[in-house]
Amino acid sequence: MESLRLDLAGGPWYVYLGLALLSVVLSAYLYRVTVPPVDKGMRGVLIALRSIGLLALILVLFEPLARFLRSETTQPRIAIAIDGSRSMAMRDRSRNRANDVRSASATLRSLLGDDADVYVFDESMRTLVGSTDTMRLGGYRTDVGTAIRAIANAQEEVEYGAVVVVSDGNHNTGEQPLYSAERSGLAVYTLGIGDSVPPTDVRMAAVTAPGVGVVNEPVAVTLDIEQANIDDRTATVVVADNGTAVARLPLELRRGVSRYQITHRWTPTSDGLHVISASIEGAGDEFTLKNNASQATVRVRKNKKRVVLFAGAPSPDVAFIRSAVTQDPTLELVTFIHREGTTFYEGTPNAASLADATAIIMVGFPTANTPKSVVDDIAARCRRGASLLFVASPATDYTKLVGLSEVLPFRVSSNRPIEMTVTTDVPAVATADPLMRLTGAENDADVWNSLPPIYRTELFAEPAPGAIVLSRIKVGTMAIDEPLIIKRDLGQTRSLAILGHGIYRWKLLGQGPATSRGAAGIDVLQTFASNSIKWLSVRDDERRVQIRSTHEAYVVGEQIAFSASVMDQSFTPVDDAQVRVVIEGGQQPRTIELAAEGSGRYSARIGSLPPGRYNYSGVAMSKGATIGRDQGTFVVSDIGLEEQTTTMNASLLRTLAQRTGGRFATIDSIDALVNALRRDPRLRPVVRTSERELALHHLPWIVAIAISAFAIEWFLRKRKGLV
């Protein structure tokens, strides 16, 4: 339904009406007597023409607006998202999940009728075509978060008020579904498929290992094992590296103990991608053997990356940063700490000390006693690609940072060694940065802004070109536009600065009291330090051509896919390149060509491959010239994620429903779920009103009317000889 309303922006309507009447009266008064006299008819025409001209001009001055109001009633729809992964085809102790999911989906479609749209999801989302009897249950991963997010993002095309998730709840990839559900604004109803009572079974729940290792350096591999209703016995856990057994560990199973954890220290002997798998043998008569194995991937490097720390003096900040660096097994830390005068406890550093440094940390450094040659060596190494972390202190001599101005993310206007306490002022948008992310939750900014105060000198600084301010300062409750945490990424060199000192207080006075009370607190300092060290020391691949497989480890039967990005010498995306990849492994090499997607992106899917380890190498060419090359490794194994869990994750499904005001149900209570769905207020008709304005005073026809009226009046006056 659409309605029209006329408004005057330049004044109230009654003022315009008064002026309109006045213009008519004035026109009649001026033509009461004419020389020479004219008849009444002509006088009436002349009065009308002048009145129309004046009325049009006054109307332009009052800026008329035409408002078109449109009201539309929409009925929110319901989305049914059906889990199409392989776990939905599993048989439980007493039920067949495939039969249950098809039966439940058909019942929901029947009860909800035309009000519902049906989708199937695994790693991706697609509309169900055909009946539920022909629905394929063969996905290799389950991403509940993607399903909810995709339905929420479809709001521009279809108005959804609720989504019914039909799944066993065993989410194993992608974004945490609780975050997706809470941000979606939808009512999430969950229909659980599967048995929540575990059968007689033992499973390898997880194999956890650091993502990066170093040759000949031990790596802690943690094995998490779960069992239910297994009689007392001794089983064996076989740990393998790329399919070769490296350890056989005893596993003492006891009927009353459901969870076990074993830590094995594995030492890699070669670099490259290593698939660490663990399998359970000799556990007796089990419900299934498909979940007895799991795996993790570790990318092993030949050498550790070197981090060099310079400090103006020993301090708690130095101790905490040193601890954060040494917790990363892939990093080697070298320290140079000032003592009295120009000397250092570890000996005088020189250019050779920094030759292979990946990152340099300066805590309260340089000081007034620091030799200029040391600062020059640091600046030279940073210009050659080393990253830099700067932490201020009262003893910092900012005049000696001139040589590092190309690298540092800030410029100092003035500084006085007068200390004051400040707190962080972190905007919510800054917590999306990997450096500031704590848990990934929406309250990360609140956690940052509730930290205890630290110290800062009376320092006035401004961001360097290209720098990003992640936190400003507060003095008391007053926000001040001065940076506290600031970063800069120049492509070849990264730098991060904390323009305050006493950051150890974030741990001792922040997390410390909570830990002493037995409460779970977030270790902000450790998390931030780990994020920072990783950001500084793990360099982005600066090759202009990057070719990657979408996963480092695939399951037999899963689609293998590649993606690539291609840029020219000025790092501008190249859209007309030919990108070819040669895959070696299995019976014979295979060559594929990636298709262009725009913005320098290319991709291709090649189907599934037999189990094994595969190496790939790719080249990108444009107009006969080679732009660049890249290579990598991936593996295909027969250990699948979907077979790892034999029971329904009722806890996740129930929490999804509770957090969003929905309802959890099982296959036997579909009617109750549908009844609750029908009563949901988010599915009531919604009246949406839109308004469109048209500024009539901008239209030329109003002025044209005025000019035409005055022109005709003047023409008639001339014809009649009026003066």
N, C-alpha and C positions, 0 to 999 in steps of 0.2 A: 504494500500500500504506500502510495507516494502523495504528499501534499505540498502545496506551494504557499509561501508566505512572503510578503513584501515588507522590508524594513528600510528605515532611513538612518544611515550611520552618522549624518552630519547634524542631526537634531531631531526633536520629537515631531510626530506627525501633525499635531495640532498647530505647531508653529508654521509648518509648511502650508497647512490648510488656510491659516490666517493670511500668509503672504500671497497665496493663490487667489483668495477672495479680494485682497487689496489690489492685486494686479488687474483683475477683471474690472473692479470698480474704477481704477485709475484709467484703464483703457476706455471705458464708457464715458468717463468725465472728459477726457481729451477729445473725444469725437462727438460731444454733445452739440457743438456748433462747428461747421466747416465752411471754409471760404475757397471756392464757391460752394453753395449748399449742394448736398447729394440726397438722394431718396433714402428712406428708412432701410430698405433692403441692403443697399451698398454700405450704409453706415454700420449695419449689423455685421456684414462680412468683414469690414475693416477692424471693428472691435474684436471680433472672434480671432482674426489672424494675429493681432498684437497680443491678445491674451494668451494664445497658444505659444507664441514665441517666448513671452515672459515666463509662462508656466514651465516650459522646457528648460530655460536657463536656470530658474530657481531649483528645479529638480536636480540638475547636475550639481549645483552647490550643496544640496542635501545628501549627495552620494547614495542613491538608492541601491539596495541589495535585494536580490531574489534568493530566498532560501528554499531549497528543495529537501524536504524531510521524507526519508524512506524507512519504514518499519517492516521487518521481516521476521517471521517466526521460524526457527529451525528446531528440528528434533535431533538431539545428539544420538549418535549411533554407537553400537557395541562392536568391538573388535575381538575376535576369537583367535588367539595365537597358540598354535599346536606345535609342540616339540616334535621335530622330525628327525631326531638324532638316533644313532644305533641303539642306545640304551633303552629306547622305547619299544624295541623289538625283542627285548629280553624276557625270558620266562622266570617268574618268581616261583616260590614254593608251591603256591596253590592257584596262581593266576597267570594268564598270558597278557603281557602288557600291550602287545599289538592289537589284540582283540578289544581290550579295554579302551585304548585311546581312540580306536575307530568307532566303537560303540558310543563313547562319551561325546565325541565330536558330532556324530550324527544326531544324537539326542539334543545337544545344544542348538544345532542348526534347526532342528524341528521346532523346539520350544521358542526360540528367539525369532525365527522366521526371517522376514526381509529387513529386520532392524539390525542384523549382524553381518559383518564382513569377516571372512575366514582367511587366515594366513598360516603358513607353515614356516618354521624357523629352525635353524641349527647355528651355523656361523653367520648366515645371512638370512634375509627375510624375503618371502615371495608369497604371492596370492595363490590360494588353493584353487586349482583348476580341476573340475570334475568332482566326483564323489569321494568321500573319505575312504571308501573301500579300496580305491586305487592309490591312496596316499603312500608315498615312499618314505620309509623310516630307515634312512641310511647315512645321516650326517655324522661326521667324524668328531665334531665338537658341539657343545651346547652353550649358546650365548644368550641368556635370558635378558641381560641388560640391553643388547642390541635390539631385541624384539620390542621391548617396551619403548625404547627411545625412537625407533622407526615409526611406531604408531603415534607417539606424541608429535613427531615432526610432520606427520601427515595432516595436521590440523588445518593447514591452509586450504587443503582440497576437500577434506571430509571432517566434519565436526564429531569427534569421538568424546564420549563421556566416561567410558569404562572399557577395560580390557580383561578378558578371561584368559588366563594362562593355563594351558593344559600341558602338564609336564611332570616328570619325576623330581624336578628341582635340583638335579645334579649339574649345576652351572660349573663349567670348567675352563672358560676362556672369556676374554673381553672385560668390559667394565663391570664393576660390582653392581649387581641388579638393584640393590636397595637404593643406591644413589640415583640410578636411572628412574626408579619408580617414584621416589620422593620429588624429583625435579619435574616429572612429567605432568603433574596436576591431574592425573587420571585416577579413577577408582580401580585398583587392581584386585580382581577376583582370581583365586587360584584353585585349580582342580587337580588334586594329587593323583598320580598314576603310579602304581607299584606297591609293594609290601613294605611297611615301615618296621616290621620285625625281622631282624637279620637271620639268615639261614646259617647252617653249620658251614663256616667258611673262614678262611684266612686270606688277607689281601695285603699287598704292598701299597699302602696309602700314598706314599710320596717318597721320592728320592730328591734330596735337596743338596745343592752344591753351589759354590760361588760361580758366577757366570764367567769369570776370568781367572786364570791361573798362570803360574810360571814354571818352566821346565825345572825339574829336580827340587821344587819346593812343595812340601806336603800340602794337600788340599783336604779339608774336612768334608766328608760326604756323610750326610745324615739320612738314615733310613727310618721312616715311620711305618709301623706295621699295626694292623688291627685284626682282631679275630673274634669270633663268636661261636660258643658251644663246641669248641675243639677240645677233645680229651687231652690230658696231660701227655706231652711227648716232646722229644727234641727234634726240631727241624733244622734245615740248613739254608742259609742265605748265601747265594752266589753273587759276588760283585764282579762285573765285567767291564773292561775298557775297550770300546769299539768291537765288542763281540768276543774278546779274549778274557777268560776268567783270570782275575788278579787276586781274589781272596774268597775263601769259604768260611763263613762265620756261623757258629752255633746259635740257634734260637730256641730258648727254653719256653715252650708254650704251656700255660697253666689255665685251667678252665675258668677261674675267677678273675683273670687279668685280661682286659680287652685291648689294651694299647701297650706297645713296646717301641722303644727308640734305641737304635744302634748307631754309633758314630765310628766310621772307618776313615783312617787317614791314608789317602791314596796319593802316590807321588808320580806325576806325569813324567815320562822320559822323552817325549817329543812334543814339538809345537803343533798347532793346528786345532781343528775342532775334534773334541773327544766326546763320545756318547757313553756316559756312565750308566749302566743298567744294573738292576738288582732283582733277583728272582728267588722265590721260596720253593724249596724242594722238601719232600718227605713230611708234609703236614697231615697226611692221612686222607680219609674220604671227605672231599669238599663239595660244596654246591657247584662251584665252577673253578677252573684253573686259569681262566682268562685274566683274572685280576691279581695273579700271583707275581706279576712283574711290573716294574715302572722304570723310568729313566730320566736323566737330566743331561744337559749339554754343558760342556766347559770349553771355552776357547782359550787355549794355552799359548802363551807368548814365550819367546826365548829368554828374555831378560826382564827384570823389574824396571819400572820407570823411576827416575831419580827426582826427588824433591829436595830442594835446598832451603833451609830456614835460617834467616838472619834475625837476631834479636838485639836490641839495645842494652838489655840486661835480663837476668833471670826474673821471671814473673809468673803468676798463676795463669795468665793468658797464654804464655809460651808453653806451660805444662799441658794445658788442655788441648791446644792445637797439636802439640807433639803426639799426644795420646790419640787424637782423631786420625792422624796420618798413619801411625804405626798399626792401627787396626785393619788397614787395607793390606792384605798380603802381597799385592802386586806392586806396592810402592816401596822404595828404599829412601830413608830419610837421612840427610846429612845436615848437621847444625853448626852454626857459627854464632856464638854468643859473646857479646862484648864483656870485657872485664875493664879494669881501670886503665885509663889512657886509651891508646889506639890499638891495643892488643885484643886478641880473642882467646877464649879458653881452649879451643881446638886448633889453634894456629892461624896464621894470617891467610885469608882466602885470596885466590887469584883467578885469572881467567880459566885456568885448567880445572879449577874446582867447579866451575859452572858449565864446562864444555858440553856435557850431555844432559843437563838439567831440563826436565819437562816443565816444572813449575818452580817458582821462587816465592817464598813467603817472607815478608818483612813485618816483624812485630816490634813497634817502638823503634824503628830503624829507618833512616840513619839518625845518629845523634851528632852532637856538636864535635865529638872526638872521632867520628868515622872518617877514615881516609877517603879522599875524593876518588882515588883509583878503584876502590871497591864498588862505589856507586856507579862509576863508569863501566866497570865489568858487568854489573847487573844490567845496566841499560843496554849494553851491547848484546848480551845474551837474549834479552827480551825482544830486541829488534830482529833477532834470528829465529823467533818463534816460541820462546818460553813464556808461559803465563805468569801472572803476578797477583799475589794476595797481599794487601797492605792493611795492617791493623795499627791504629794510632796509639800514642801514649804521651804523657806530659813531657817526656824527654825528646820527642821527635823534633829534628831540625828540618823544618819544611823548606828552608832555603836551599838545602842540598838535594831536593827532589827535582830541580830544574832539568837535570839530565834525563829524568824519567817522564817528562811531561808528555812525550809522544805516546806513552803506554798507559799512564795512570788515568783513571776515569774522572778525575776532579782537578780543579784549579783552585789554588789557595789565594784569597784576597788578603787576609790578615789572620794573625794568630797571637793570642796572649796566653801564657801558661797559668790561667786562672780556671780552676776546676769547678764544674757544676754537674749536678746529676740530671740525666735526661732519660726518657723512656722512648720506646719505639712507637712510631706512628705508621703502621703498615696498612695501606688500603686493601680492600678485598681483592681487587684485580691483580695486585702484585703476587698473591699466593698462587696464581696460576703459573708463575715462573718456577722452573725446576729447582732453583736455589732456595726459594722460600716455602716450597711445599713441605708440609709436615706429615699429615695423614691423608691428604686429598679431600678432606671433608670441608664443608662450607664454613666451618668455624675456625679455620686455620688463622685467619686474620685476628680473631678474638684472642686466640692463644698467644700470638705474637704481642698484641697490645696489652696483655695482662702480665707481661714479664716484669721482673723487678728492674729498677733503674740501674744504669751504668754511668760511667763518668765521661766527661768531654771537656776539653779546654775551650776557651772562648775563640773558637775557630769559625771563620767565615769562608765557605767554599762554594763553588758552583760546578755543575756537571760539565765535563769536557764534551766536545762535539761527538755525538753518537752514543753517549752514555745514557743509562737508564737508572733512575732513582727507584730503588725498591722499598726504602723506608726513610721517612723524615723523622724529626725529633719532636718531642713534647717536653716542655719544662713545666712541671706541675700538670695542670689540665690544659695548658695553652699550646696549641699546635704552632710550630715555627717552620717556615719554609727553608729549612737547612737540611741537606742530605745526611743520613747516617749510614745507610748501606747503599752502595752504588756500584753498578757493573758496567763494563764496556767490552764489546766483542768486535775486534777489528778484522776478523777473518783469520789472520795468521797469529794474532796475539789476543789473549783474553786477559782482562784485569778485573779485580774485585777489591773494593775498599770498604773498611769499617772505620768510620771516622769517630771512634769512641774507644774507650778502654775499660777494662774490668768486665769483659764479657763472660768471665768465669762465673759471675754472679747469676747469669741466666740458668746455670746448672745448680750451683750451691743453694741459691735462694729461690730458684724457680721449681726445679724438679725435686731438689733435696728434701724439703719439708713434706711433700706429698709421699715420697718414698719412705721416710721415717715413720709416717702414720700407716704405712701398709697400703696406701692408695696407689692406683695406677696413674702415673703422670707422664707427660710427653717430655722427653729429653730434647728440648729445643736446640741447645747448643751442640749436642752430638749430631743431631739430624742435620742441622744447618752446616756444621763443619764437614760432615761426610758429603753432603750435596756439593759444597764448595770445592772440596779437594777433588771430587770426581769430575766436576765441571772444568776445573783448571787442568787436571792431569790427563783426562781422557779426551783426546783431541778429536774433533770432527774430522771425517775423511775429507780432505781438501781436494781429492781428485775431482776433475770436472765431469767425469763419467762414473756413475755409481750404479752397479747392477747387483741386485739381491734376490734371493729366493724368499718367498713370503714367510717361510718357517725354516728353521735350521733342522727340525726333525719332523718327519711326516709319518703317517700310518699307512700300511699297505692298503691300496685302493683309493687313497685320498688324492685329490687333484693337486698336481704340482704347478705352482705359479711363480712368475718372475715379474719384477718391476725394476725400472731404471729411470734415472734422471740424467739429462745431458745438458751441459752448459758450455758456452764458448769461452775464449780467453778473458773476456770481461765479466764472466759469470752471468751472462744473459742466457735464458733458456733457448735451446735449439729445438725447433719443431719439425725440421725436415731431414733428420738424421736417419740412417739405416743402422739399426742395432741388432747384431747377430750374436747368439750365445751358443757355444758348443758344450754339450754335457757329456762327460766321460764317466764310465762306470757301467756295470752290467755287461751285455754282450758286445755292443758296438757304440761308437760315439753318435750323438744325435745333435743336429743343428736346427735351431729355431730362430725366427725373426720376430722381434717385438713390435707391436702396433703402437702408433703414436696416439696419445690421448690429449695432447695440448699442453702448453706451459712447460715444455721440456720433459714431459712424463711419457713413459712407454711401458707396456705390459703385455703378457702372454700367458696362456694356460696350455699345458702340454699333456694333460691326462695323468694317469697314475703310472708308477714305475715299480719294478720288483724290489724286494728288500735289498739293502746294500748301502754302500757309501758312494757318493757321487761328487765329482769335482766339476766345476763349470768355469769357463772363461768367456768373456764377451768383448766385443769391439764396437765402437760407434764411429760411423763415417758420415761425412757430408760433402757432396760434390767431389767425390774421389779422394778427399783428404781425411786422414785419421784424426779424430778428435781426442780419443782416449780409450783406455782398456781397463777392465776390472775382472776379478775372479773371486771364487768362493767355494764353499763346501756345504752340502746338506746330506742328511741320511734318511733312509726309509726303513722303518722297523715294523715288526708285527705286534708291537705293544700299543694298544689303543687306549685313549682316555675314557671312552664311553664304557668300557668293560670294567673299569676300576671300582665302581660302586654298584653294589647289588640291591640296595634298599632305597626307598624314596626319602628325599631330604625334606621331610615334613616341616622341620624347623624353619628353613628358608622360605618355603611357600606360605607358611602361617605368618611369618614376620612381614613378608611383602604385603599380605592382605591387611594386617593390623596397622602398618605404618601409613597406608593410603585410604583407610576407611572402607576396605573391601571385606571379603569373606573367604575363608578357606573351607574347602569341601573335598570329599573323596568320591570315588565312582558311585558309591551307594547313596549319596545324598545330593545328586544333581538338582532335583526339584527344589530343595531348600535353597541352593545357591541361586537358581534362577528367580525364585520368589524374592530373595533379598536384592537381587539385581534390579528387578522391576520397581522396587520401592526406593531405590537410590535417588536422592534429590538431584544428583548430577546428570540424570537422564531425563529430567523434565524439560518440556519445550522452553526454549530460550528466545526472548524477543530482543532483536538487535536493531538499534536505530542508527542510521547514518545520515549525515547532513552534508549538503553540497551548496556552496554559495556562488552566486554569479553577480559580480559588481556591474550593475547596469550603467553607472556613470562612465565606465570605460567604453561603453558601446557607442559607435559613431552615429547611430540613428537618432539619438536624442538631440545631439547638437545639429544634426541634419534637419530635424523637424523645426528647431528654432530658426536656423538660417533660412529654410524654405518659407516659413511663415512670414518672417520679416521681408524677404525678397518679394514675395507675392504682394504683401501689403504695399511695398514701395512701388511696384509695378502698377497697381491699381491707382495709387495716389497720383502717379505721373499721368496715367490715362485720363483721370478726372481733373487734372490741373490743380490739385490741392497743394497748398503751401504750408 
